[in-house]
Amino acid sequence: MVMKILVVGGGGREHAIVSALSRNSDAEIYSVMSKRNPGIESLSERILIAKETDVSSVVRFAESVGAQYAVIGPEAPLEAGIADSLEEKGIGCFGPGRAAARLETDKGFCREMMEKHGVAGCPHYRIFKNTDDACDFVMNYDGDLAIKPVGLTGGKGVKIMGEHFDKEGAVEYIRTLSGGVVLEERLIGEEFTLMAFVDGKNLVPMPLVQDHKRAFNGDVGPNTGGMGSYSMPDHMLPFVTGDDYQRALEIMKDTVAMMAEEGHVYKGILYGQFMNTSEGPKVIEFNARFGDPEAMNVLTLLSSDFTEIVEAVVNGTLDECDVTFRKMATVCKYLVPEGYPENPTAGDPFFIKDQGDAYLYYANVLEEDGRLYTQTSRTLAFVGMAETLQEAEVIAEKAAGSVRGAVRYRKDIGTDEVLQKRIAHMKEIR
């Protein structure tokens, strides 16, 4: 029986989503994206080029193709209420409604809800609507802070005192913000991502992943949307103990219950970004969708039928669904245009010489007359999957290293050197 599924979004995450859905030969995929993604287009019955936040156009397209379900990739259309509008038309949505998506789209709301409901892992925080008050707090605070704009910033808005700037730099940055700011204690430890499928009540976790935000080798440079990520064959990370994992999972479950208690049924993906501290996992942030690049790790590993998971999430029957992942390691390496993230160059041709055994996910590319050109955001990603992390890294590195053109990538992601550094740091703080 044919299942018609709409996918909203045109990046590397959405290419991974479409690829996973397409493994079911009965799935008919229809896609909406603001810019043409050649990988998504090749797997779709039809596409619509439109802003993902143009809710009315997306809904009309979904109705015209007879979509039964919709999978929402990015956060911006969730904030625009796309899930609510699709559900009103009888199209089951794999993604939370606007009210539930506030977990990501309003950082102040997230912290206040965690505090109100006693959800563990909430750092000390203060919310400021007035930038002058926030600046005064920074200048009088003894220590470093995380500075977070209240709204969406595409993964690039959070700045850390002691890493990105000093007090004076923090004040200068805060004065550029509008719409409020959240100031939080700076968390010291190792980050990890725990994502889960959620049907409003039931929660099924995915393998742990570690993302790399910094632009350059050695974790230096400005934050980006994510330069790559890796996962281990046992679906854990060596600097996260079993107790750490269970505590993080309980925080996720309590968060879903918290939203239900508030009257906001949460369906889709809950993404928990955790800092594993000397006191255990603390919540850096929640996202209301798959991470990018982390989606490429977990969806490459997914051995279950993704269309069945989408159906179970929408219908609230996730507890009856068999969700399995291959017991293998993955390494994802993103290629980005020269100058990214601050001054990316666009329109430069590039060539993939040898993809090898790596999985290829297109992100922000232009294809014309069979040639590929960079755009201003991340270009494409390669994922290596193998029985060991070392083997997976070799696969991803070989593919990434074969690309010729004005692009670059982080060579150190997934290497044993980086992993041992993470393990040693966790031992040091504990």
N, C-alpha and C positions, 0 to 999 in steps of 0.2 A: 504494500500500500504506500503510495507516494505521500511524503510529508513535505509540505512547502514551508521553508524557513527563511525569514528575512534576517540579514545581518547588517547592523548599522556600524559604520566606521571603516576606515581605509588604511590603517597602519599595519605594522608587523604583527601586533596582537591579533588584529582581525583576520589577517591572512592565516595565522595559526588556527583561529576559530573555524574559519571556512574549510581549511584543510582537514581538521578533525571531523567536522560534520560530513564532509564529502566522502569519508570512508564508508558511509552507508549509501549503497547504490540507489536506495529508494528516496534519498533526500534530494529535493529540488531547492537550490539556494538562490536567493535574490538579494542583491546587495545595494546599499546606499552609502556613498562616500563623497567627500568634498573634492577629492582629487582622485583620478583614475589610478588604481593599483593593479598592475598587470597580472599579479599572482591571483588576486581575488577575482578579477574579471574572467580569467581562464577557467575558473571553477564554478562560475555563476551562470544561471539561465538568462538572467537580465540584470542590468545595473542601472542605477539612477545617480547621476552626478548632481549633488545638492548638498547644502550645508546640513551636517548631522543634527543641528539644533533647529532646523526648519521643520518643526513637528508636523505641521499640516501637510507639507509635501511628502514627508516620510509616510504618514498615515494613508494618504491617498494612494501612494505607490503600493503599500502593503495590501490595501483593499483591492487594487486593480489586478494584482497577481494572485490573489486568493491565499495570502500567507496565513498559516494557522498559528505559527509561533514566530517570535522575534527574539534575537540575541543582540543585546546592546553592548558594544565594545567600549567606547570612551565614556568619561564622566560627564562631559558638558551636556549631551542630550538627556542624561538622567536628571541633571539639575533643571533642564527645561521642561521636565514632566512628560517625556516621550512614553515612558512605560504606562503612565496613567491613561494617556490618550489612546494608545494601542489597545489596552485592556477594555476601554469603553467601547471599542469596535469589535470586541470578541476575539481579539488576537492575543494569545497567551504570551506573556512577556518574561523572558529570562533576564531579569534586571529589576531592581527595586523602583518603586514609585518615588516621586519627588520628595515626599516627607521622609521616607526611610533612607534615601540617598543623602540626606543631610549629615549622616555619619561622616561622609567624605567632604561634601560641599560646604559645610559650615564647621570649622574646627572648634569654634567656641561652643556650639551646640553639642558636639561630641563629648567634650570634656565635662560640660555641665550635666549631661545625661549619665556619664560614667560615675560622677560624684554623687548624683542624686540616688542612683540605684546601687551604689556600693560595689561597682565592678572593679575588680583588682587591676593593678598595673597602670593606674592613672598617675602621671607625674604631677608634682606641684606646679600650678599654673595660675596666671592672672589674665583676664580678658580686658582689653582697653578699646573703647570706641574713639577716644581722643588721643591723637598722636603725642600731644604735649605731655599728657599724663604718663604715657608709655615711656617717653624719653626720660622723664624725671625718675621713673622707677628704675630704668636701666642704670642711670648715673649713680643712683644711691644703693644699687644692689651689690652685695659682696660676693662676686663669683661670676661665672659665665652663664649665659642663657641661650635657649633656642628661640629664634624669632620667626613667627609663623603668621603670614597674612591669613585672615579669617577664611577667605574664599579660595577658589581654584587657581592654581598657578602652574599647572602642567608639570609638576614635580620639580620645579626650579625655584620656587619662592622661599623655601625654608633656608634660613641662614643661621650659622652657629658662631657665637662669640668664642674666640680662642682658636677657631679654624679659619673663618672667612674674614673676620675683622675684630678690632678692639672695641671698647665702649664708644669712642667717638665715631667709629665707622658704623656701629650698630644704630646710634642715634641718627646718623645721616641716612641710613637705609630706611629706618622707620618713617622718616619724614617723606619718603617717596611713596608710602603706602596709603591707600584709601580703603574705607570700609571696615576698619578695625584690625587689631593685631592681638595675637595670643603670645604671651611670654611664658616660657616654661623652663624648669630646671634643665640644665644640660645633662643628658644621660651619657654615661661612659660604659662602653662594653662592645659587644659585637651584634650587628644587625642580622636579623633573619626574617624571612617572609613565610607566613603560614596562610594559605588560601583554602577556602572551603566552599563546596556547593551547599546552598541553603534553600529550603522550600518553605520557609516561614516558621518552621518548628524543628525539623530535622537538619542535622549538619554533618557533612561528610568531608573530612580533611583531605588535602592533597599533599604530595611530597614537599618537604621543606626546601626552600631555595634561598640563595644569597645573591642579591643584586649588587651592582657596583655603580654608584652614582657619579663618582668623580671622573673628570674628563680624560685623565692621563694615567699612564702606568705608575704604579706605586701609590695609588689613591691620592693623587694631587690634582690641583686645578679646580675649576668651578664645578658645581653640580650640574648634571644633565638629566635628561629623561631616563637615563639608564644606559650604560655602555656594554652591559652583558651580565650574565648570571650563570650559576652552576647548581647542580643537585647531585646527591650521592646515591649509590646503588641501593642502600638500605632506606632511602627516603628521609633520612635524618641528616644532621650536620654534626661533625665531631666536637664542636664546641657548645652543643646544646644537649644537655643530659635528658634522660627520660623524664625526670621530674620537671625540668624546664618546659619540655614539650607538653606535658599534661597540664601544667599551669597555664600555658598559652592557649591550649585548646579549651580549657574551662573558661578563660576570659572571652573567647570567641562565642562559646555557647551562651554565656551570661549576657553577652551583648545582643544576641538574637532574641533572647527572652526579654531583655530590657526593651527592645523596640516593639515587641508584641504587646508588652504591658502598656506601652505608650500609645497603642492603637495603630502602629505602623508595621504591618506584616512585611517582613524582609525576605525577598526572594531573589535568587541569582547567585552572585559571587560575593562572599565577604573576604576581603583581603586584609590581613593583619600584619602590619609592619611593626616588628618588635625589636627592642634593644635588650639583649641578654646582659644584665648588669650583675654586680656582685650580690644583689638581693633577688635575682631572678628576672624573668621577663617583664619589661615595662612597655606600654603601648606608645609607639612613636606616632602612629596614625592608623586609621581604618580607611580603606578604599572600598567603593561600592561596585567594583568590577575587577576583571583580571588585571594583574600587573603587566607592564610592558617594559622589560622583556620576559618576566617570569612565566607568562602564559605560554611562551614558546617552549620552555622546559617541560612544563607539566602536560601540555596538550600533545607534545611529541611522545611523551611516555604513556599517555592514556591508552589503555587496551580495551576499555569498554566502548560501547556504542554511545557516542556523545549525543546523538539525537534522542536516545532513550533517557539520558540524564536530563536534557532540556525539558522533555515531556514530564518527567517525574518532578522536577523542580516546580514547574508551572502548576501541576495538579496536586502538589502537596503529598506525593507518594515516594519521596526520596528514600525512605526507610525500606521500601520494597525493591529498590534498584541495586543492581550489582555494579559497584564502581571499583575498577581495578587499574593499577598502573604497572608498567613493566619494571622489574627490579634491575634497573640499569642506571648508569650515571649520564648526565647531560652537561654540556658546556655550550653556552650561547655567546657569540661574539658579534656585536653590532659594528657595522661600518658606517662612518659618518663623513659628511663633506669636510674638506679642509676648512679650518676656522671655527668649526662647531665647538661649543654652543653659542659663543658670543658674536662671531662675525663669519657665519658660514657662507661659503661660495656656492652658487647654484649654476646649473646649466653646463657643468663639466661632464664630458663623456667618461664612462668607465667600462671595463670589460672583465667578465668572470672567465678566467682561464681554465680552472679545474675545480669544480664543485665537489668532486670525489663522492664520498659516502655521506656528506653533510646534508642536512635538511636546509632548504633555502626559503626564507620568508622575506618578501618585499615589504618595504615600509613607505618611505617618501621618495619615489623615483618617477621619472618621466620616461616613457618609452615612445620613441618615434622612429618609424621605418626600421624596426628591428634593433635599434640601438638604445642604450640606457644612459640617462643623464641624472646627475645629482639635483636635489632640490635643497631647501634651506633647513630641513630637519633630518633626523636619522634616515639612512639610506636603505639598508637591508641587513638581515642577520643570518648567520649560519649557526646551526645547532648540530653538534656532534653527539651521538648517543652510542654508548658502548658499555661493556661489563665493568670497566674501571674508569675512574675520573681521568687518569693519565691518558688512556686510549681515547676517551671522548674529547679531551683537549687537543690531542694530535689531529683528530678529524676536523674539528672546528678551525684550528690554526692553519691547517693545510689549505682549506677552502678560502679562508679570509686572506691568507698571504698570497693567494693566486690572483687576487683582483688587482687590475692595473688602472690607474687614474688618480684624480685628485680627491682621494678618500683616505681615511686612516682608521685605526681601531686599537683597542688595548690588547697587547700581546700577552699580558700577565693573567688574564682572567682564566680561572680553572687550573692554574699551575699549582704544583705541589708547594712551591715557595710561598705563594699567597695563602694557601690553606694552613701551612705550618705557622705562618705569622698570626693568623686568626686564633689558632689553638693556643699558641704561646701567650697571646694577649689575654685570652680568657683565663688562663692559669694564673697570670700575673695579678689580675684584679680580684681573683678569688683566693 
